[in-house]
């Protein structure tokens, strides 16, 4: 099986032998009689593992590991159940929202008529001054009728905010603009735009890229700490139910400093990495004073890394391409930042000794960023610093070798693999969004959700890859990408990501065997027992502790 060999060279598998533990305390907990996937290709499956304190102390056959038990050791007979390392969601966004009335649509790409019909019905039911929100897609983005001029007469007494499912665009009515402090003379931030009518230059209510990110921040700021904490707790509880033991939060729309403050009041039960998300104003990139401190943090919370968004997505025609969009030949998208700004981002990361992560979708954006890496030192500076390309959809064949030499890590999101091919164009779509090709080239591939956080849905999508089966990866490779390589992507592969002696005991006992069930059954998977640092954080009570 071809997989993340670059990690396995760093993390050698530690052999387990009963005599190695003869002079050590007996384990606190043993899981045996299972199908345990270790995420280490040299020893992919074992039957049992032992936990002492917060770490794994032994793995091997049931006979070998059970022999390590004392009368004080707790035991769980897995009854053949599948166990995997805890899922590490390498790219997600913690979100909160005030009380809203959600517009019901059949999908994420409703027509403008569907939106206005739903809004008329909602305005007749929802109390005045209620937020009415809805999600749209490319059809509305392409419709010139989609403006606040059309929204205002329908819901003049409500706060209407529509946003596209990519998170890169929004549309507000006039009351919502007022509530969120969007002035009629609002300046465009660098890398973003408040859309204006070409005739009278008045705001249409639409906001793109960094203008939209600013709106998202202001929207979440309406939520009080108590409610925000409750919403975050609900999310984390659901994550534990799915076997997720680590998340890497691109701190938008909740800013990093507020995330840390909220977790200080209510420490999370799973591991949370908070990553600073850079914003801009009309003068340029905002300074780094918003980076929260990395000391005196709540248990299980870490703060590191900086993320910048370098372009948009093809849904808004804002990912920057080397050739024009197939369905809009007049544009090829645009960069949010110049190459010189990208060079400054890289130098900032060196100065702070901080990991840099960049949202990069279009092939022109990726090529420009690789150029910036070469200018700021190239392979000799960057090969070991694990600069992360979030998405890297435009990783065309001519860019793969350059990316490999520069030591980048790609974090892909399988739910994005079905992006609209009409916008890409058939020739470009054939090569973009690689997965197996990255592994074959030796580029580290991690997985994050950046959307629905069901890991087993993402495993299904990565291992089937509809329309591009040659780029599909195996289920085992997908789990490794979601565990060991996700840990590698945050410099944590020596601590977690695989089930090996000495590593943190973060794992999930699953409701079904994700390596053998039919593809369609994968998204139904849940954890029956999730353990973080040797302690259960979710337990469905179907396993008996002896």
Phi and psi in degrees as a GROMACS rama.xvg file:
@    title "Ramachandran Plot"
@    xaxis  label "Phi"
@    yaxis  label "Psi"
@TYPE xy
-88.8663  126.727  UNK-2
-156.018  -152.764  UNK-3
-78.2568  67.4083  UNK-4
-65.4469  -26.2401  UNK-5
-60.2519  -33.1666  UNK-6
-76.4613  -40.3574  UNK-7
-65.7281  -23.9666  UNK-8
-70.9406  -25.3571  UNK-9
-86.9031  -38.1114  UNK-10
-113.308  96.4384  UNK-11
-76.1255  139.517  UNK-12
-69.7038  131.75  UNK-13
-91.361  120.685  UNK-14
-68.2404  148.298  UNK-15
-108.878  130.786  UNK-16
-140.505  135.153  UNK-17
-53.8365  -38.1665  UNK-18
-67.5682  -19.1901  UNK-19
-67.3268  -18.8569  UNK-20
-111.974  9.10732  UNK-21
-62.0246  -34.7661  UNK-22
-99.6164  11.1061  UNK-23
-110  160.047  UNK-24
-58.0376  147.724  UNK-25
-67.0103  155.029  UNK-26
-63.6085  154.163  UNK-27
-79.8981  -34.2295  UNK-28
-146.965  137.806  UNK-29
-124.851  131.605  UNK-30
-108.16  124.786  UNK-31
-138.217  170.833  UNK-32
59.9221  46.4133  UNK-33
-129.249  179.345  UNK-34
-112.708  93.8346  UNK-35
-103.209  114.403  UNK-36
-89.7099  119.777  UNK-37
-87.0651  -16.4317  UNK-38
68.5129  17.7216  UNK-39
-117.328  114.361  UNK-40
-67.8612  -17.7678  UNK-41
-73.9323  -28.3862  UNK-42
-142.525  74.289  UNK-43
-65.4715  -39.4733  UNK-44
-127.192  137.657  UNK-45
-134.14  171.757  UNK-46
-97.5208  -24.2545  UNK-47
-151.425  158.283  UNK-48
-147.052  155.143  UNK-49
-121.328  141.377  UNK-50
-119.475  131.746  UNK-51
-124.929  117.154  UNK-52
65.2271  -126.405  UNK-53
-98.8363  4.80031  UNK-54
-125.285  160.256  UNK-55
-78.2609  132.45  UNK-56
-111.26  -16.9079  UNK-57
-163.035  147.391  UNK-58
-137.446  153.045  UNK-59
161.094  -150.039  UNK-60
-75.4873  159.522  UNK-61
-59.0273  -42.1605  UNK-62
-60.5175  -46.1618  UNK-63
-65.0673  -43.6822  UNK-64
-77.147  -41.0955  UNK-65
-62.3339  -29.9566  UNK-66
-63.2184  -16.5954  UNK-67
-82.985  -9.64543  UNK-68
-74.134  150.515  UNK-69
-113.95  -177.888  UNK-70
-66.3265  -17.7782  UNK-71
-92.136  -6.28663  UNK-72
-78.8997  127.978  UNK-73
-81.2426  147.924  UNK-74
-132.325  142.332  UNK-75
-125.963  118.792  UNK-76
-82.5054  112.461  UNK-77
-72.3993  -16.7777  UNK-78
59.086  34.0453  UNK-79
86.2738  1.66424  UNK-80
-65.8044  155.626  UNK-81
-87.3196  136.238  UNK-82
-123.176  139.073  UNK-83
-130.843  159.689  UNK-84
-58.4156  151.406  UNK-85
-56.9969  136.36  UNK-86
-64.5526  136.42  UNK-87
-116.218  101.23  UNK-88
-75.4482  103.641  UNK-89
-78.4157  -10.1532  UNK-90
-153.641  104.757  UNK-91
-149.51  169.182  UNK-92
-129.938  111.276  UNK-93
-66.894  132.206  UNK-94
-132.987  152.995  UNK-95
-138.125  162.33  UNK-96
-154.073  148.781  UNK-97
-69.9672  174.989  UNK-98
-60.2262  129.502  UNK-99
-136.682  161.911  UNK-100
-105.837  114.27  UNK-101
-84.3715  131.525  UNK-102
-76.5581  127.588  UNK-103
-85.242  120.565  UNK-104
-125.064  157.004  UNK-105
-74.4569  -24.9466  UNK-106
-152.42  -171.049  UNK-107
-93.5438  7.48722  UNK-108
-132.209  60.2758  UNK-109
-72.2345  158.08  UNK-110
-77.605  165.705  UNK-111
-62.6645  -35.7098  UNK-112
-64.8529  -41.6087  UNK-113
-58.8239  -40.2151  UNK-114
-67.3069  -47.267  UNK-115
-67.1657  -37.1943  UNK-116
-63.297  -43.7178  UNK-117
-66.7274  -34.9907  UNK-118
-69.7456  -38.4821  UNK-119
-59.563  -45.6766  UNK-120
-65.1894  -41.068  UNK-121
-66.4575  -40.7257  UNK-122
-64.3278  -26.2134  UNK-123
-79.8997  -14.0473  UNK-124
-110.669  -40.8213  UNK-125
-75.6809  140.769  UNK-126
-59.0945  152.861  UNK-127
-59.0005  149.302  UNK-128
69.6461  10.4784  UNK-129
-77.6064  145.104  UNK-130
-76.1529  128.677  UNK-131
-114.431  121.373  UNK-132
-125.758  155.514  UNK-133
-158.079  159.127  UNK-134
-110.675  133.469  UNK-135
-126.501  176.262  UNK-136
-134.983  -149.384  UNK-137
-68.6126  -27.1276  UNK-138
-61.7979  -44.953  UNK-139
-69.666  -38.4822  UNK-140
-59.8799  -29.9039  UNK-141
-90.9369  -1.26077  UNK-142
-98.7768  116.779  UNK-143
-66.1785  -15.2543  UNK-144
-73.4627  -16.0664  UNK-145
-78.6329  84.6983  UNK-146
-140.262  167.971  UNK-147
-67.8401  -23.4963  UNK-148
-59.6536  -34.8081  UNK-149
-81.0669  -32.0463  UNK-150
-74.815  -38.8932  UNK-151
-57.6827  -45.2035  UNK-152
-68.4345  -24.3684  UNK-153
-76.4313  -40.9303  UNK-154
-136.96  65.7857  UNK-155
-68.0313  -20.4825  UNK-156
-106.811  12.8154  UNK-157
-125.065  161.917  UNK-158
-99.4992  109.311  UNK-159
-106.949  125.17  UNK-160
-133.233  117.685  UNK-161
-108.402  140.861  UNK-162
-139.731  148.055  UNK-163
-81.4845  155.637  UNK-164
-68.7047  -14.0992  UNK-165
-79.8925  -17.584  UNK-166
83.0171  11.3829  UNK-167
-108.635  1.48341  UNK-168
-151.724  152.454  UNK-169
-147.513  163.574  UNK-170
-139.376  124.12  UNK-171
-117.797  150.555  UNK-172
-86.3266  175.074  UNK-173
-62.6146  -44.4856  UNK-174
-59.6063  -37.513  UNK-175
-67.7678  -39.2649  UNK-176
-58.7788  -43.814  UNK-177
-63.7119  -42.6651  UNK-178
-63.6897  -34.7046  UNK-179
-94.4917  8.59702  UNK-180
73.2385  26.5778  UNK-181
-88.2776  109.44  UNK-182
-80.9639  159.163  UNK-183
-65.1602  -27.2954  UNK-184
-103.08  25.811  UNK-185
-57.7445  124.042  UNK-186
-76.6014  153.581  UNK-187
-76.4045  130.482  UNK-188
-74.9536  157.802  UNK-189
-59.0871  135.308  UNK-190
77.3839  12.7052  UNK-191
-151.183  172.12  UNK-192
-155.177  132.463  UNK-193
-91.421  114.398  UNK-194
-68.767  139.09  UNK-195
-125.069  151.265  UNK-196
-67.0482  132.792  UNK-197
-65.1344  -24.4425  UNK-198
-78.3902  -49.5203  UNK-199
-117.682  -0.160236  UNK-200
64.8252  17.4049  UNK-201
-82.0264  152.309  UNK-202
-64.359  137.137  UNK-203
-86.4619  -10.5054  UNK-204
95.8075  -8.07261  UNK-205
-91.6432  143.399  UNK-206
-135.418  138.762  UNK-207
-123.441  147.797  UNK-208
50.0595  -124.436  UNK-209
-67.2564  -21.1573  UNK-210
-67.4522  -40.9558  UNK-211
-69.2061  -39.7705  UNK-212
-60.1083  -37.0094  UNK-213
-62.726  -42.7734  UNK-214
-62.829  -42.683  UNK-215
-59.104  -41.8903  UNK-216
-61.3233  -44.7962  UNK-217
-66.6566  -33.9265  UNK-218
-65.5357  -46.828  UNK-219
-69.8373  -24.3056  UNK-220
-66.0278  -16.0227  UNK-221
-72.91  -13.8167  UNK-222
-89.7606  125.682  UNK-223
-68.3828  162.044  UNK-224
-62.0221  -39.1981  UNK-225
-63.4396  -48.1572  UNK-226
-67.2792  -39.7639  UNK-227
-60.5336  -44.2286  UNK-228
-62.0462  -39.5597  UNK-229
-65.1215  -40.6813  UNK-230
-67.205  -40.8762  UNK-231
-64.4045  -40.676  UNK-232
-61.7655  -41.0811  UNK-233
-60.3093  -42.7623  UNK-234
-63.2294  -46.6894  UNK-235
-67.6266  -35.2538  UNK-236
-63.2731  -42.4636  UNK-237
-65.396  -37.7979  UNK-238
-60.9288  -44.7347  UNK-239
-62.0185  -36.5122  UNK-240
-62.8053  -27.5373  UNK-241
-91.1508  1.00289  UNK-242
85.2104  16.4394  UNK-243
-85.9001  124.56  UNK-244
-114.026  -11.7782  UNK-245
-142.164  141.758  UNK-246
-130.9  146.985  UNK-247
-115.863  104.079  UNK-248
-90.7817  113.467  UNK-249
-75.4397  99.914  UNK-250
-68.1359  71.2917  UNK-251
-152.643  125.108  UNK-252
-88.245  -11.7788  UNK-253
-82.8326  119.111  UNK-254
-63.716  155.195  UNK-255
-59.2432  -42.019  UNK-256
-64.9875  -35.5526  UNK-257
-71.9293  -37.6058  UNK-258
-55.562  -48.2767  UNK-259
-62.2163  -42.6393  UNK-260
-63.1847  -40.2288  UNK-261
-66.2507  -39.9045  UNK-262
-72.8959  -24.2266  UNK-263
-65.5497  -32.9329  UNK-264
-79.6633  -32.5004  UNK-265
-140.204  86.2954  UNK-266
-56.8764  137.604  UNK-267
-75.186  157.44  UNK-268
-90.303  -15.1545  UNK-269
-115.638  168.762  UNK-270
-78.2112  134.636  UNK-271
-127.666  120.117  UNK-272
-99.0796  122.295  UNK-273
-98.931  125.229  UNK-274
-115.072  126.662  UNK-275
-67.8399  131.432  UNK-276
-109.681  115.078  UNK-277
-74.3014  140.197  UNK-278
-120.975  174.49  UNK-279
-135.331  165.111  UNK-280
-129.545  -167.232  UNK-281
-67.3289  -13.7659  UNK-282
-95.0614  -13.3388  UNK-283
136.302  -160.092  UNK-284
-66.624  135.538  UNK-285
-73.6824  147.83  UNK-286
-67.8562  176.329  UNK-287
-94.7668  15.7353  UNK-288
-64.7139  -17.8465  UNK-289
-77.9707  -6.17415  UNK-290
-60.9709  120.74  UNK-291
-70.5851  156.946  UNK-292
-64.7918  151.427  UNK-293
-101.823  8.26902  UNK-294
-109.492  163.103  UNK-295
53.2408  42.0747  UNK-296
-88.5606  159.466  UNK-297
-61.8917  157.065  UNK-298
-55.7904  141.865  UNK-299
72.8564  1.77299  UNK-300
-107.095  131.133  UNK-301
-125.91  156.956  UNK-302
-129.878  120.315  UNK-303
-167.489  156.406  UNK-304
89.7954  153.627  UNK-305
-133.781  135.592  UNK-306
-118.682  135.364  UNK-307
-125.151  143.313  UNK-308
-95.6299  117.61  UNK-309
-95.1825  -20.1813  UNK-310
-158.485  -175.368  UNK-311
-98.3885  -135.402  UNK-312
-134.976  164.785  UNK-313
-66.2508  -20.6282  UNK-314
-61.3082  -37.8025  UNK-315
-95.5043  5.76953  UNK-316
59.1702  30.0126  UNK-317
-113.075  -3.2704  UNK-318
-71.5728  135.743  UNK-319
-88.1482  119.16  UNK-320
-110.403  155.313  UNK-321
-78.7842  -19.2296  UNK-322
-128.362  158.14  UNK-323
-63.6296  157.208  UNK-324
-64.8446  141.156  UNK-325
-63.482  -35.9621  UNK-326
-98.0068  2.69186  UNK-327
-150.78  77.9311  UNK-328
-62.1076  -13.6384  UNK-329
-77.8577  -9.7758  UNK-330
-136.734  150.217  UNK-331
-123.068  19.1339  UNK-332
80.2709  -173.682  UNK-333
-152.836  153.556  UNK-334
-77.7169  142.109  UNK-335
-75.5634  -26.9763  UNK-336
-138.472  150.416  UNK-337
-73.3658  167.707  UNK-338
-61.1427  -38.595  UNK-339
-63.205  -36.0398  UNK-340
-66.4343  -39.5798  UNK-341
-62.0762  -39.8371  UNK-342
-61.0525  -40.0166  UNK-343
-63.994  -39.529  UNK-344
-59.3182  -43.6417  UNK-345
-65.6719  -42.1057  UNK-346
-65.551  -38.0599  UNK-347
-59.2163  -42.5653  UNK-348
-62.7731  -39.1775  UNK-349
-65.8892  -43.5796  UNK-350
-62.6635  -38.4635  UNK-351
-91.1002  -2.63072  UNK-352
52.2362  50.4369  UNK-353
-120.973  147.493  UNK-354
-77.5199  132.314  UNK-355
-100.794  134.688  UNK-356
-124.925  135.846  UNK-357
-130.385  130.605  UNK-358
-72.4259  119.16  UNK-359
-142.571  122.518  UNK-360
-116.292  -54.1071  UNK-361
-72.1494  151.94  UNK-362
-69.0305  -30.4765  UNK-363
-67.9301  -38.7825  UNK-364
-63.0761  -45.228  UNK-365
-63.7629  -43.8876  UNK-366
-61.7597  -42.4629  UNK-367
-64.261  -39.8939  UNK-368
-68.5082  -41.0297  UNK-369
-62.2359  -37.0456  UNK-370
-59.7235  -43.1439  UNK-371
-63.4232  -37.5831  UNK-372
-64.5021  -39.3182  UNK-373
-65.0316  -42.6231  UNK-374
-63.8349  -34.4226  UNK-375
-92.3708  18.357  UNK-376
134.968  -22.2993  UNK-377
64.0402  -152.244  UNK-378
-58.4188  -39.4189  UNK-379
-64.3509  -27.8181  UNK-380
-93.3869  -39.9028  UNK-381
-102.021  -13.669  UNK-382
-58.3198  -29.8365  UNK-383
-107.059  6.32397  UNK-384
-97.5187  -4.43387  UNK-385
54.9187  47.9107  UNK-386
-59.1071  134.648  UNK-387
-104.128  133.296  UNK-388
-102.617  107.533  UNK-389
-82.3765  114.437  UNK-390
91.0003  -66.2611  UNK-391
50.6798  39.6316  UNK-392
-59.693  -33.3137  UNK-393
-86.9565  28.35  UNK-394
-74.3901  78.802  UNK-395
-72.4712  158.898  UNK-396
-52.6663  -35.2706  UNK-397
-73.1734  -11.4245  UNK-398
-100.036  -12.6193  UNK-399
-63.4279  -46.5023  UNK-400
-63.3224  -41.1808  UNK-401
-62.2162  -44.4858  UNK-402
-62.6988  -40.5672  UNK-403
-61.2648  -45.7671  UNK-404
-63.7697  -32.7294  UNK-405
-83.8362  -1.69846  UNK-406
73.4085  24.2356  UNK-407
-72.2554  157.211  UNK-408
-111.295  133.765  UNK-409
-102.175  128.59  UNK-410
-111.04  110.816  UNK-411
-106.148  159.064  UNK-412
-126.176  102.527  UNK-413
-56.2935  -29.3509  UNK-414
-66.2281  -12.8231  UNK-415
-87.3305  -6.01789  UNK-416
-69.836  -10.7846  UNK-417
-104.301  25.5501  UNK-418
-56.6465  152.379  UNK-419
-58.1214  118.937  UNK-420
-74.1728  -23.3916  UNK-421
-62.5355  -38.7666  UNK-422
-69.8146  -41.2753  UNK-423
-63.8453  -43.6687  UNK-424
94.03  140.464  UNK-425
-58.3229  -44.4082  UNK-426
-62.9528  -41.3256  UNK-427
-74.2247  -38.4893  UNK-428
-62.4057  -25.9731  UNK-429
-62.9754  -29.3975  UNK-430
-110.945  -20.9185  UNK-431
-76.7781  167.618  UNK-432
53.1964  52.521  UNK-433
-72.2661  152.873  UNK-434
-130.113  -66.3596  UNK-435
-58.814  -37.4539  UNK-436
-60.2786  -34.0261  UNK-437
-67.9366  -44.994  UNK-438
-62.5563  -42.3008  UNK-439
-62.2364  -31.8009  UNK-440
-82.8057  -6.73201  UNK-441
83.8381  19.1725  UNK-442
-90.3376  127.203  UNK-443
-59.1127  130.724  UNK-444
-121.289  114.421  UNK-445
-109.345  163.939  UNK-446
-123.369  135.399  UNK-447
-131.365  162.158  UNK-448
-81.3163  -52.0308  UNK-449
45.8921  43.7579  UNK-450
161.909  -142.507  UNK-451
-53.0634  129.146  UNK-452
-92.8374  19.3666  UNK-453
-74.3408  107.835  UNK-454
-62.1928  -31.0513  UNK-455
-81.9526  -25.3772  UNK-456
-62.8986  -44.7242  UNK-457
-67.9033  -35.8997  UNK-458
-62.6975  -41.862  UNK-459
-61.0659  -47.3122  UNK-460
-66.1619  -38.2215  UNK-461
-70.5475  -33.2974  UNK-462
-91.3909  -7.82985  UNK-463
-110.946  -38.7846  UNK-464
41.6952  74.2575  UNK-465
-56.7328  130.612  UNK-466
85.4939  -8.22206  UNK-467
-150.878  60.376  UNK-468
-62.373  -25.3254  UNK-469
-65.753  -20.9043  UNK-470
-97.7204  0.661621  UNK-471
-67.3838  148.396  UNK-472
-113.875  164.435  UNK-473
-73.3521  164.429  UNK-474
-63.0477  -38.4541  UNK-475
-62.6181  -43.2913  UNK-476
-63.2117  -37.4855  UNK-477
-65.0223  -40.8052  UNK-478
-66.6716  -40.4499  UNK-479
-60.6581  -42.92  UNK-480
-61.6545  -32.5438  UNK-481
-85.7331  -6.96955  UNK-482
-127.912  -78.1801  UNK-483
-66.3681  -44.0009  UNK-484
-74.3544  -30.6963  UNK-485
-64.1692  -35.4834  UNK-486
-67.6219  -42.208  UNK-487
-57.5174  -37.7336  UNK-488
-67.9982  -10.828  UNK-489
-123.338  24.344  UNK-490
57.3122  35.9417  UNK-491
-123.333  15.8162  UNK-492
-69.0996  -17.8517  UNK-493
-81.3098  -13.4534  UNK-494
-105.622  -31.4332  UNK-495
-155.277  178.299  UNK-496
104.959  -18.7515  UNK-497
-144.94  158.616  UNK-498
-96.2034  88.953  UNK-499
-137.897  150.22  UNK-500
-54.4681  136.102  UNK-501
96.1184  -17.9345  UNK-502
-90.8627  160.87  UNK-503
-60.0819  139.464  UNK-504
-83.8868  75.6701  UNK-505
-110.177  115.892  UNK-506
-157.66  165.994  UNK-507
-135.062  130.228  UNK-508
-93.1308  122.208  UNK-509
-96.4054  158.279  UNK-510
-74.7423  -18.7118  UNK-511
-154.727  168.198  UNK-512
-83.1964  103.242  UNK-513
-71.154  -8.7249  UNK-514
-93.0511  -7.53112  UNK-515
-129.486  -20.1314  UNK-516
-67.4319  156.23  UNK-517
-57.9785  151.539  UNK-518
-50.5805  -46.1034  UNK-519
-64.2999  -20.2448  UNK-520
-85.7295  -16.4455  UNK-521
-55.9982  -45.8522  UNK-522
-63.3866  -13.5623  UNK-523
-81.1821  -5.65801  UNK-524
-68.2074  141.252  UNK-525
-136.839  172.181  UNK-526
-90.3289  144.353  UNK-527
-100.459  -18.1562  UNK-528
-154.13  118.26  UNK-529
-113.74  128.044  UNK-530
-119.762  132.726  UNK-531
-124.748  119.921  UNK-532
57.5886  38.0766  UNK-533
81.5916  -2.40549  UNK-534
-115.076  133.522  UNK-535
-64.4611  131.565  UNK-536
-115.549  -9.96524  UNK-537
-151.744  131.877  UNK-538
-145.831  114.951  UNK-539
-81.3879  -3.31388  UNK-540
65.2548  37.5041  UNK-541
-104.518  -8.9344  UNK-542
-108.424  141.758  UNK-543
-99.7791  128.056  UNK-544
-88.0682  122.07  UNK-545
